[in-house]
Amino acid sequence: MTADRAEVAILAVDGGNSKTDVALVAADGRLLAALRGPTTSHQQVGMQTGADRLAALVGEARARAGTAPDGPGPEVGLFALAGADTPADTRHLTAALAERRLAGTVLVVNDAFAPIRAGSTRRWGIALICGSGMNAAGIAPDGRTARLAALGGISGDWGGGGDVGLAALGAAVRARDGRGPRTALETLVPRHFGYGRPIDLTRAIELGSVPESRLRELSPLVFRAAGERDPVARSIVDRLADELVAMAGAMIRRLNLTRSDPDVVMAGGVFDARDDGFEARIAAGVHAVAPKATLRRSDAPPVLGAALLGLDRLASSGAGAHEVAEARLRADLRGWEPPGG
């Protein structure tokens, strides 16, 4: 059966630096189609290539939903995109996507805001993103927003899987050459890449035979070593927790939420480590700033947040119908697993 315009109401996109999730949603919250594709980030592949890739993914999603290729598109397209960092970024991305007529209305937000809507019980709160990199964003009850620049070292950032992996390699090299304390990372880090010594991995990265970006793969290994009471690994994990606390505190203070009860949503692959000490350290630090805050782990895909933001913007039904639609959408997308996980 072909879906008509009343059915295909929302196009939701979560576009990160490593993958892109696309969902088509009806006005009543039914999930019509969802799929995962490669990155469409303009920072990774360029503006035009990224927009073209995204248009192709949307076309595939429309085919899965049973919509005619030349039929009307969704009413609202909510694009939560990595790299939508400045007003200029947002303008350029909006123009490139509008040119491809993917939806009647194109709305671009930074991808750091999607987990707030996906993981919070309300439409406001704080998001702590810890995946390959780090970011934080916040929405106040009155709609005010705050976000970090999240441009890496040049904007004062440290953290995420990449920095954790780099710290692990550095600690391993320093332990082996006598500059630092001994650690299980001396063996675990090079072994992960098939090398015998940390310096061998360093040289392989220098020569380009191992991309430095692959160091993000070491994050689970560092957490595992920390769980086995390796003090050096634990110090890296503690540093990461402290950075996340600093980020959350900045968002809470900038939005004047220290006396409020914000949900602080933890999202991103690094949190999959499920390390009790790590999460307890974050909780203690956050509660020192906002005692009534609630920490929540986001187990839903971020594209759910984009879809819910799109549902909010659609606002074509009464409050009761909107609540029913949101519940249906949450149920459908929480259970969605893209091929390969």
HELIX and SHEET records of a PDB file:
HELIX    1   1 HIS A   42  VAL A   45  1                                   4    
HELIX    2   2 MET A   47  ALA A   65  1                                  19    
HELIX    3   3 PRO A   87  GLU A   99  1                                  13    
HELIX    4   4 ASP A  111  PHE A  113  5                                   3    
HELIX    5   5 ALA A  114  GLY A  119  1                                   6    
HELIX    6   6 GLY A  152  SER A  155  5                                   4    
HELIX    7   7 GLY A  160  ASP A  177  1                                  18    
HELIX    8   8 LEU A  185  HIS A  192  1                                   8    
HELIX    9   9 PRO A  198  LEU A  207  1                                  10    
HELIX   10  10 GLU A  212  LEU A  218  5                                   7    
HELIX   11  11 SER A  219  GLY A  227  1                                   9    
HELIX   12  12 PRO A  231  ARG A  254  1                                  24    
HELIX   13  13 GLY A  269  ALA A  273  5                                   5    
HELIX   14  14 ASP A  276  VAL A  289  1                                  14    
HELIX   15  15 PRO A  302  LEU A  314  1                                  13    
HELIX   16  16 ALA A  319  ARG A  334  1                                  16    
SHEET    1   A 5 LEU A  31  PRO A  38  0                                        
SHEET    2   A 5 LYS A  19  VAL A  25 -1                                        
SHEET    3   A 5 ILE A  10  GLY A  15 -1                                        
SHEET    4   A 5 VAL A  76  LEU A  81  1                                        
SHEET    5   A 5 THR A 105  ASN A 110  1                                        
SHEET    1   B 5 THR A 145  ARG A 147  0                                        
SHEET    2   B 5 MET A 134  ILE A 139 -1                                        
SHEET    3   B 5 GLY A 125  CYS A 130 -1                                        
SHEET    4   B 5 ASP A 263  ALA A 267  1                                        
SHEET    5   B 5 THR A 294  ARG A 297  1                                        
END                                                                             
